[in-house]
Amino acid sequence: MTKFRNLIGHLYMEINNEIIYDILQENLSDFNLFKKQIFSKFKDQLSNQNKK
């Protein structure tokens, strides 16, 4: 996904929609893992704030 991010960020004029589609179809687990990590971090922060 790092290569995908770099492509989007630096070479956006050269993006091929078919390549983007393939990346998203084959790497959805990366997005789901990222989502879980973000939710976990916010949950931990909220839990810590409620303890104060």
PDB file of N, CA, C and O in Angstrom:
ATOM      1  N   MET A   1       0.812  -1.191   0.000  1.00  0.00           N
ATOM      2  CA  MET A   1       0.000   0.000   0.000  1.00  0.00           C
ATOM      3  C   MET A   1       0.860   1.262   0.000  1.00  0.00           C
ATOM      4  O   MET A   1       0.395   2.326  -0.406  1.00  0.00           O
ATOM      5  N   THR A   2       2.101   1.151   0.449  1.00  0.00           N
ATOM      6  CA  THR A   2       2.982   2.316   0.424  1.00  0.00           C
ATOM      7  C   THR A   2       3.218   2.771  -1.013  1.00  0.00           C
ATOM      8  O   THR A   2       3.210   3.969  -1.299  1.00  0.00           O
ATOM      9  N   LYS A   3       3.423   1.831  -1.900  1.00  0.00           N
ATOM     10  CA  LYS A   3       3.615   2.179  -3.316  1.00  0.00           C
ATOM     11  C   LYS A   3       2.354   2.838  -3.878  1.00  0.00           C
ATOM     12  O   LYS A   3       2.432   3.768  -4.680  1.00  0.00           O
ATOM     13  N   PHE A   4       1.191   2.341  -3.446  1.00  0.00           N
ATOM     14  CA  PHE A   4      -0.078   2.915  -3.887  1.00  0.00           C
ATOM     15  C   PHE A   4      -0.190   4.361  -3.402  1.00  0.00           C
ATOM     16  O   PHE A   4      -0.566   5.251  -4.164  1.00  0.00           O
ATOM     17  N   ARG A   5       0.138   4.587  -2.133  1.00  0.00           N
ATOM     18  CA  ARG A   5       0.091   5.941  -1.576  1.00  0.00           C
ATOM     19  C   ARG A   5       1.033   6.868  -2.333  1.00  0.00           C
ATOM     20  O   ARG A   5       0.667   7.999  -2.655  1.00  0.00           O
ATOM     21  N   ASN A   6       2.231   6.402  -2.617  1.00  0.00           N
ATOM     22  CA  ASN A   6       3.196   7.222  -3.354  1.00  0.00           C
ATOM     23  C   ASN A   6       2.692   7.533  -4.760  1.00  0.00           C
ATOM     24  O   ASN A   6       2.863   8.647  -5.253  1.00  0.00           O
ATOM     25  N   LEU A   7       2.082   6.562  -5.391  1.00  0.00           N
ATOM     26  CA  LEU A   7       1.520   6.774  -6.728  1.00  0.00           C
ATOM     27  C   LEU A   7       0.461   7.867  -6.677  1.00  0.00           C
ATOM     28  O   LEU A   7       0.461   8.782  -7.501  1.00  0.00           O
ATOM     29  N   ILE A   8      -0.436   7.767  -5.708  1.00  0.00           N
ATOM     30  CA  ILE A   8      -1.510   8.756  -5.576  1.00  0.00           C
ATOM     31  C   ILE A   8      -0.939  10.136  -5.259  1.00  0.00           C
ATOM     32  O   ILE A   8      -1.375  11.139  -5.824  1.00  0.00           O
ATOM     33  N   GLY A   9       0.032  10.183  -4.359  1.00  0.00           N
ATOM     34  CA  GLY A   9       0.564  11.460  -3.894  1.00  0.00           C
ATOM     35  C   GLY A   9       1.504  12.146  -4.858  1.00  0.00           C
ATOM     36  O   GLY A   9       1.549  13.375  -4.915  1.00  0.00           O
ATOM     37  N   HIS A  10       2.255  11.369  -5.616  1.00  0.00           N
ATOM     38  CA  HIS A  10       3.311  11.975  -6.422  1.00  0.00           C
ATOM     39  C   HIS A  10       3.115  11.844  -7.927  1.00  0.00           C
ATOM     40  O   HIS A  10       3.614  12.669  -8.692  1.00  0.00           O
ATOM     41  N   LEU A  11       2.410  10.838  -8.345  1.00  0.00           N
ATOM     42  CA  LEU A  11       2.264  10.595  -9.780  1.00  0.00           C
ATOM     43  C   LEU A  11       0.794  10.602 -10.195  1.00  0.00           C
ATOM     44  O   LEU A  11       0.382   9.837 -11.067  1.00  0.00           O
ATOM     45  N   TYR A  12       0.018  11.466  -9.568  1.00  0.00           N
ATOM     46  CA  TYR A  12      -1.425  11.438  -9.796  1.00  0.00           C
ATOM     47  C   TYR A  12      -1.823  11.671 -11.243  1.00  0.00           C
ATOM     48  O   TYR A  12      -2.916  11.275 -11.647  1.00  0.00           O
ATOM     49  N   MET A  13      -0.964  12.305 -12.033  1.00  0.00           N
ATOM     50  CA  MET A  13      -1.287  12.531 -13.444  1.00  0.00           C
ATOM     51  C   MET A  13      -1.161  11.243 -14.261  1.00  0.00           C
ATOM     52  O   MET A  13      -1.674  11.159 -15.377  1.00  0.00           O
ATOM     53  N   GLU A  14      -0.477  10.239 -13.701  1.00  0.00           N
ATOM     54  CA  GLU A  14      -0.235   8.994 -14.423  1.00  0.00           C
ATOM     55  C   GLU A  14      -1.103   7.839 -13.911  1.00  0.00           C
ATOM     56  O   GLU A  14      -0.844   6.680 -14.235  1.00  0.00           O
ATOM     57  N   ILE A  15      -2.108   8.143 -13.131  1.00  0.00           N
ATOM     58  CA  ILE A  15      -2.936   7.100 -12.531  1.00  0.00           C
ATOM     59  C   ILE A  15      -3.787   6.423 -13.598  1.00  0.00           C
ATOM     60  O   ILE A  15      -4.421   7.080 -14.424  1.00  0.00           O
ATOM     61  N   ASN A  16      -3.783   5.115 -13.559  1.00  0.00           N
ATOM     62  CA  ASN A  16      -4.577   4.297 -14.465  1.00  0.00           C
ATOM     63  C   ASN A  16      -5.729   3.717 -13.641  1.00  0.00           C
ATOM     64  O   ASN A  16      -5.493   3.009 -12.662  1.00  0.00           O
ATOM     65  N   ASN A  17      -6.956   4.006 -14.024  1.00  0.00           N
ATOM     66  CA  ASN A  17      -8.116   3.557 -13.249  1.00  0.00           C
ATOM     67  C   ASN A  17      -8.170   2.037 -13.090  1.00  0.00           C
ATOM     68  O   ASN A  17      -8.628   1.542 -12.061  1.00  0.00           O
ATOM     69  N   GLU A  18      -7.717   1.311 -14.074  1.00  0.00           N
ATOM     70  CA  GLU A  18      -7.719  -0.148 -13.973  1.00  0.00           C
ATOM     71  C   GLU A  18      -6.752  -0.620 -12.899  1.00  0.00           C
ATOM     72  O   GLU A  18      -7.047  -1.564 -12.165  1.00  0.00           O
ATOM     73  N   ILE A  19      -5.604   0.030 -12.805  1.00  0.00           N
ATOM     74  CA  ILE A  19      -4.619  -0.328 -11.775  1.00  0.00           C
ATOM     75  C   ILE A  19      -5.185  -0.013 -10.393  1.00  0.00           C
ATOM     76  O   ILE A  19      -5.053  -0.817  -9.470  1.00  0.00           O
ATOM     77  N   ILE A  20      -5.816   1.154 -10.249  1.00  0.00           N
ATOM     78  CA  ILE A  20      -6.422   1.533  -8.970  1.00  0.00           C
ATOM     79  C   ILE A  20      -7.483   0.509  -8.578  1.00  0.00           C
ATOM     80  O   ILE A  20      -7.533   0.076  -7.427  1.00  0.00           O
ATOM     81  N   TYR A  21      -8.315   0.128  -9.512  1.00  0.00           N
ATOM     82  CA  TYR A  21      -9.357  -0.861  -9.240  1.00  0.00           C
ATOM     83  C   TYR A  21      -8.739  -2.178  -8.768  1.00  0.00           C
ATOM     84  O   TYR A  21      -9.191  -2.758  -7.780  1.00  0.00           O
ATOM     85  N   ASP A  22      -7.721  -2.643  -9.462  1.00  0.00           N
ATOM     86  CA  ASP A  22      -7.067  -3.900  -9.083  1.00  0.00           C
ATOM     87  C   ASP A  22      -6.457  -3.808  -7.690  1.00  0.00           C
ATOM     88  O   ASP A  22      -6.583  -4.742  -6.898  1.00  0.00           O
ATOM     89  N   ILE A  23      -5.805  -2.708  -7.386  1.00  0.00           N
ATOM     90  CA  ILE A  23      -5.194  -2.528  -6.061  1.00  0.00           C
ATOM     91  C   ILE A  23      -6.268  -2.581  -4.984  1.00  0.00           C
ATOM     92  O   ILE A  23      -6.101  -3.252  -3.966  1.00  0.00           O
ATOM     93  N   LEU A  24      -7.363  -1.880  -5.208  1.00  0.00           N
ATOM     94  CA  LEU A  24      -8.429  -1.857  -4.208  1.00  0.00           C
ATOM     95  C   LEU A  24      -9.082  -3.224  -4.041  1.00  0.00           C
ATOM     96  O   LEU A  24      -9.452  -3.599  -2.928  1.00  0.00           O
ATOM     97  N   GLN A  25      -9.225  -3.965  -5.125  1.00  0.00           N
ATOM     98  CA  GLN A  25      -9.834  -5.290  -5.040  1.00  0.00           C
ATOM     99  C   GLN A  25      -8.931  -6.286  -4.315  1.00  0.00           C
ATOM    100  O   GLN A  25      -9.420  -7.165  -3.605  1.00  0.00           O
ATOM    101  N   GLU A  26      -7.634  -6.151  -4.489  1.00  0.00           N
ATOM    102  CA  GLU A  26      -6.711  -7.142  -3.942  1.00  0.00           C
ATOM    103  C   GLU A  26      -6.130  -6.752  -2.593  1.00  0.00           C
ATOM    104  O   GLU A  26      -5.483  -7.575  -1.944  1.00  0.00           O
ATOM    105  N   ASN A  27      -6.342  -5.522  -2.156  1.00  0.00           N
ATOM    106  CA  ASN A  27      -5.717  -5.066  -0.914  1.00  0.00           C
ATOM    107  C   ASN A  27      -6.720  -4.473   0.071  1.00  0.00           C
ATOM    108  O   ASN A  27      -6.353  -3.660   0.919  1.00  0.00           O
ATOM    109  N   LEU A  28      -7.969  -4.873  -0.038  1.00  0.00           N
ATOM    110  CA  LEU A  28      -8.972  -4.356   0.894  1.00  0.00           C
ATOM    111  C   LEU A  28      -8.651  -4.727   2.332  1.00  0.00           C
ATOM    112  O   LEU A  28      -9.013  -3.996   3.254  1.00  0.00           O
ATOM    113  N   SER A  29      -7.987  -5.838   2.535  1.00  0.00           N
ATOM    114  CA  SER A  29      -7.637  -6.229   3.908  1.00  0.00           C
ATOM    115  C   SER A  29      -6.728  -5.190   4.553  1.00  0.00           C
ATOM    116  O   SER A  29      -6.788  -4.993   5.766  1.00  0.00           O
ATOM    117  N   ASP A  30      -5.890  -4.524   3.768  1.00  0.00           N
ATOM    118  CA  ASP A  30      -5.040  -3.458   4.303  1.00  0.00           C
ATOM    119  C   ASP A  30      -5.891  -2.315   4.835  1.00  0.00           C
ATOM    120  O   ASP A  30      -5.613  -1.780   5.908  1.00  0.00           O
ATOM    121  N   PHE A  31      -6.931  -1.938   4.090  1.00  0.00           N
ATOM    122  CA  PHE A  31      -7.821  -0.857   4.526  1.00  0.00           C
ATOM    123  C   PHE A  31      -8.586  -1.263   5.788  1.00  0.00           C
ATOM    124  O   PHE A  31      -8.755  -0.462   6.707  1.00  0.00           O
ATOM    125  N   ASN A  32      -9.045  -2.512   5.822  1.00  0.00           N
ATOM    126  CA  ASN A  32      -9.775  -2.974   6.998  1.00  0.00           C
ATOM    127  C   ASN A  32      -8.883  -3.004   8.234  1.00  0.00           C
ATOM    128  O   ASN A  32      -9.324  -2.636   9.323  1.00  0.00           O
ATOM    129  N   LEU A  33      -7.650  -3.431   8.080  1.00  0.00           N
ATOM    130  CA  LEU A  33      -6.701  -3.431   9.194  1.00  0.00           C
ATOM    131  C   LEU A  33      -6.436  -2.006   9.669  1.00  0.00           C
ATOM    132  O   LEU A  33      -6.408  -1.746  10.872  1.00  0.00           O
ATOM    133  N   PHE A  34      -6.244  -1.098   8.744  1.00  0.00           N
ATOM    134  CA  PHE A  34      -6.026   0.308   9.073  1.00  0.00           C
ATOM    135  C   PHE A  34      -7.215   0.869   9.849  1.00  0.00           C
ATOM    136  O   PHE A  34      -7.035   1.564  10.849  1.00  0.00           O
ATOM    137  N   LYS A  35      -8.424   0.569   9.392  1.00  0.00           N
ATOM    138  CA  LYS A  35      -9.639   1.031  10.061  1.00  0.00           C
ATOM    139  C   LYS A  35      -9.693   0.504  11.493  1.00  0.00           C
ATOM    140  O   LYS A  35     -10.006   1.254  12.419  1.00  0.00           O
ATOM    141  N   LYS A  36      -9.393  -0.769  11.679  1.00  0.00           N
ATOM    142  CA  LYS A  36      -9.421  -1.363  13.011  1.00  0.00           C
ATOM    143  C   LYS A  36      -8.398  -0.702  13.928  1.00  0.00           C
ATOM    144  O   LYS A  36      -8.677  -0.471  15.105  1.00  0.00           O
ATOM    145  N   GLN A  37      -7.224  -0.400  13.400  1.00  0.00           N
ATOM    146  CA  GLN A  37      -6.191   0.232  14.211  1.00  0.00           C
ATOM    147  C   GLN A  37      -6.609   1.638  14.634  1.00  0.00           C
ATOM    148  O   GLN A  37      -6.360   2.040  15.771  1.00  0.00           O
ATOM    149  N   ILE A  38      -7.234   2.380  13.744  1.00  0.00           N
ATOM    150  CA  ILE A  38      -7.698   3.728  14.078  1.00  0.00           C
ATOM    151  C   ILE A  38      -8.792   3.650  15.137  1.00  0.00           C
ATOM    152  O   ILE A  38      -8.749   4.389  16.120  1.00  0.00           O
ATOM    153  N   PHE A  39      -9.767   2.770  14.954  1.00  0.00           N
ATOM    154  CA  PHE A  39     -10.841   2.628  15.952  1.00  0.00           C
ATOM    155  C   PHE A  39     -10.275   2.240  17.306  1.00  0.00           C
ATOM    156  O   PHE A  39     -10.706   2.755  18.338  1.00  0.00           O
ATOM    157  N   SER A  40      -9.311   1.335  17.301  1.00  0.00           N
ATOM    158  CA  SER A  40      -8.702   0.894  18.549  1.00  0.00           C
ATOM    159  C   SER A  40      -8.004   2.058  19.246  1.00  0.00           C
ATOM    160  O   SER A  40      -8.129   2.221  20.459  1.00  0.00           O
ATOM    161  N   LYS A  41      -7.280   2.854  18.495  1.00  0.00           N
ATOM    162  CA  LYS A  41      -6.569   4.004  19.067  1.00  0.00           C
ATOM    163  C   LYS A  41      -7.552   4.995  19.679  1.00  0.00           C
ATOM    164  O   LYS A  41      -7.339   5.461  20.799  1.00  0.00           O
ATOM    165  N   PHE A  42      -8.629   5.325  18.961  1.00  0.00           N
ATOM    166  CA  PHE A  42      -9.616   6.264  19.493  1.00  0.00           C
ATOM    167  C   PHE A  42     -10.321   5.680  20.714  1.00  0.00           C
ATOM    168  O   PHE A  42     -10.602   6.399  21.673  1.00  0.00           O
ATOM    169  N   LYS A  43     -10.603   4.398  20.680  1.00  0.00           N
ATOM    170  CA  LYS A  43     -11.259   3.751  21.811  1.00  0.00           C
ATOM    171  C   LYS A  43     -10.369   3.848  23.050  1.00  0.00           C
ATOM    172  O   LYS A  43     -10.846   4.154  24.142  1.00  0.00           O
ATOM    173  N   ASP A  44      -9.078   3.587  22.873  1.00  0.00           N
ATOM    174  CA  ASP A  44      -8.131   3.690  23.986  1.00  0.00           C
ATOM    175  C   ASP A  44      -8.066   5.116  24.513  1.00  0.00           C
ATOM    176  O   ASP A  44      -8.064   5.326  25.726  1.00  0.00           O
ATOM    177  N   GLN A  45      -8.013   6.095  23.622  1.00  0.00           N
ATOM    178  CA  GLN A  45      -7.950   7.492  24.041  1.00  0.00           C
ATOM    179  C   GLN A  45      -9.213   7.899  24.790  1.00  0.00           C
ATOM    180  O   GLN A  45      -9.126   8.570  25.819  1.00  0.00           O
ATOM    181  N   LEU A  46     -10.376   7.510  24.300  1.00  0.00           N
ATOM    182  CA  LEU A  46     -11.635   7.840  24.969  1.00  0.00           C
ATOM    183  C   LEU A  46     -11.712   7.169  26.337  1.00  0.00           C
ATOM    184  O   LEU A  46     -12.172   7.766  27.310  1.00  0.00           O
ATOM    185  N   SER A  47     -11.265   5.944  26.395  1.00  0.00           N
ATOM    186  CA  SER A  47     -11.275   5.217  27.659  1.00  0.00           C
ATOM    187  C   SER A  47     -10.383   5.915  28.681  1.00  0.00           C
ATOM    188  O   SER A  47     -10.755   6.048  29.847  1.00  0.00           O
ATOM    189  N   ASN A  48      -9.212   6.357  28.245  1.00  0.00           N
ATOM    190  CA  ASN A  48      -8.274   7.049  29.144  1.00  0.00           C
ATOM    191  C   ASN A  48      -8.838   8.397  29.588  1.00  0.00           C
ATOM    192  O   ASN A  48      -8.631   8.797  30.734  1.00  0.00           O
ATOM    193  N   GLN A  49      -9.542   9.099  28.712  1.00  0.00           N
ATOM    194  CA  GLN A  49     -10.129  10.394  29.066  1.00  0.00           C
ATOM    195  C   GLN A  49     -11.251  10.217  30.090  1.00  0.00           C
ATOM    196  O   GLN A  49     -11.409  11.045  30.986  1.00  0.00           O
ATOM    197  N   ASN A  50     -12.009   9.168  29.961  1.00  0.00           N
ATOM    198  CA  ASN A  50     -13.120   8.920  30.886  1.00  0.00           C
ATOM    199  C   ASN A  50     -12.634   8.545  32.287  1.00  0.00           C
ATOM    200  O   ASN A  50     -13.357   8.711  33.269  1.00  0.00           O
ATOM    201  N   LYS A  51     -11.414   8.044  32.365  1.00  0.00           N
ATOM    202  CA  LYS A  51     -10.847   7.654  33.666  1.00  0.00           C
ATOM    203  C   LYS A  51     -10.382   8.863  34.469  1.00  0.00           C
ATOM    204  O   LYS A  51     -10.209   8.772  35.684  1.00  0.00           O
ATOM    205  N   LYS A  52     -10.178   9.997  33.793  1.00  0.00           N
ATOM    206  CA  LYS A  52      -9.660  11.195  34.468  1.00  0.00           C
ATOM    207  C   LYS A  52     -10.713  11.880  35.265  1.00  0.00           C
ATOM    208  O   LYS A  52     -10.443  12.903  35.894  1.00  0.00           O
TER     209      LYS A  52
END
